[in-house]
Amino acid sequence: MLLRALGEQLPRVEATASLRRAAEVALGSGTLKREDAAELRARWMKQAAVKPARARTWGDNLNQLAAMGIQVEVTKAPPKEAVGGG
C-alpha cells in the first residue's frame, strides 16, 4: 500500500521539481519579465523565511570605506554619450 501511494505521488513530485528547475533557469537567464522575476524571488524568499536585503545608499558605502581608512572622492558621472552608452 505504501509503495502504491509512493508510485502515485512520484510523478507529481518529479513534475514539481521540473517546474522549479525551469523557473530557476528562467530567472537566472533573465528571460522572465521584471515583474514576474520579482514575484518569483519574493515567493522563494517567503518560503525560505529570508528577509530581503536592505537597499544600501552611496552614503552607507562611503561611510564603511571611511571607517576602513579608505578615502573616496565622489565626482559627477560623465554623460552616457561621453562613455559610449548611447
Helices and strands as residue ranges (DSSP letters): H 2-29, H 34-47, H 58-67, G 80-83
